[in-house]
Amino acid sequence: MSQLSDTTACSVDKTAVAASSTAEEPAEENLQDGVPLHKVGDLRGHESRLFSAEFSPKDDGLLVTSSEDNTCRVWDVTEGKQILVLRDHTEAIYSATWSPDGNHLLTGGSDGKIILWDAHTGRNKAVFEPGGDVFGATFLGDDRIISASDDNLIIWDIQTGMRRQSKKAQSATDYVFGGRSRNPDACPWVFCLEGSQEHGILALGISDATVRIWDLELEERVVFRGHAKDVCSLNIKRDGSEVVSGSGDAMAGIWDLRQLQARLVLKGHSGSVHDSCYLPNSGHLCTVSNDKTLRVWDPLDGAALGVVGPGVTAKLCCAPSLGLNGVAVGGGENKSLFGADFRVALYSAEPDGLEQFKEKRESEKREKRESSNPNAPNGTSSDEKRASEERKDPAKAPAESEERSEDGVGGGKAADHGMRELVAKQPELAGVCKLSEEEIEDLSLKSRLSSARQLREAVASGEWKPIQTLLVEAGERLLFDVDEDAPKHAQEELALLLALKNKLSQPL
């Protein structure tokens, strides 16, 4: 096999990213000396370092991120807001990935657990416990998942929760990550795991500085040697022709899976290469590093096209979005030592790429509503349009709307009338106000709110306005969302919110 060139660079433990003494973010972080890549937005909410990011395969306006703050978050990037916050892990979450149909999420972390989530409601549907540090987990079709914890690969049956198959990785070099003092057994940890059901392969990044290619029966087929330190990121090209590796030796390698050799070596980073992705439209390769930079390369000849940064913090994960025509980048420093900047940065090839994407998604939503409700003028009523516009921009709300909300019922008569129509169209909801505490708690697990605790706090506060807003939004989804599962989820949410409304003793 071809060997990657040696280089002098520091390596880092995945749990201890290198220091930063910079206090303020640079005013600009646009691409230098190359094709334009513009900073178009930030997503804020995480409270510690981000370890993974991935856009939904069915809606590239939805981004999932995982973090050292023990949460996984789903974002609407065009609205710049969190949709879900998943909190059932008790330690750092290293990996979060979507199912191929976009209906589920899979997370794994240092608490030794893998959790399967409903991506629409945030409900915890199943927990798998391989133990150890779960650095990666991904779907294998509709009925199986595979996890990498410490040196162990396990295939699980989703329906039964049982292990179908398991196998341990074996060391293939003399390199011991962490040294013998920290790793006396020279355990070859599987730091990253990528799978392709279509091409029948698994790619493993191992702490012994190798890239492994296994088949879906957990048989090892290829061992790529050449990196000088741990392999901490992998990215299989969509057509299955190659895999990109990132390493603690500060280099990225492009490995040809047909010729079974290193095709290109990408040198330029000064810290571990923690993630990579192919940019949409251009096909350029993007790499991110704890040297606080994002670099863009020509994947055909390895030419360096430009660099973003250095910024304030380490860049540890990236995810491409076709709709954004760009990439989302997350990272951060160890907050116990170096501040608390844990944003997700959005970059686009167009200066107004985010605005263009937002307009496109809004247009698509209108078309869906119109096709599902052809009898309504322009696909929606004037009351519904006004309520939607007021939620997006409160400044557009008319004075009479503000006056109506003084009685504590935000949204007023028009919204109440709309809710009466919804209840009339869903007669099975007539008895929701008789729900027991246990039933409400169960429904809360299915709601789009971030946690049952927030629901209880909303009830205890006696404030109706935020519940009213959520109620109307749930009703709109119930009426207009043409996604196969969305009416069911919206109906569950609507039932919950109606039950909460009853507890607040507010007239419908």
LINNORJO-V182637 format. One record per helix or strand of 2 or more residues. SS is the DSSP state (H for helix, E for strand). FROM is the first residue (numbers start at 0). TO is the last residue. Records with the same first field share a line. If there is no record, write none. Layout:
BEGIN
SS=FROM-TO + FROM-TO
END
This chain:
BEGIN
E=37-42 + 49-54 + 61-66 + 71-75 + 80-85 + 92-97 + 103-108 + 113-117 + 123-127 + 133-139 + 143-148 + 151-156 + 162-167 + 189-195 + 200-205 + 209-214 + 219-224 + 230-235 + 241-246 + 250-255 + 260-266 + 272-277 + 284-288 + 293-296 + 303-307 + 314-320 + 325-330 + 343-347
H=178-181 + 352-371 + 376-378 + 381-391 + 393-395 + 398-406 + 411-424 + 426-428 + 431-433 + 436-443 + 451-460 + 464-479 + 485-502
END
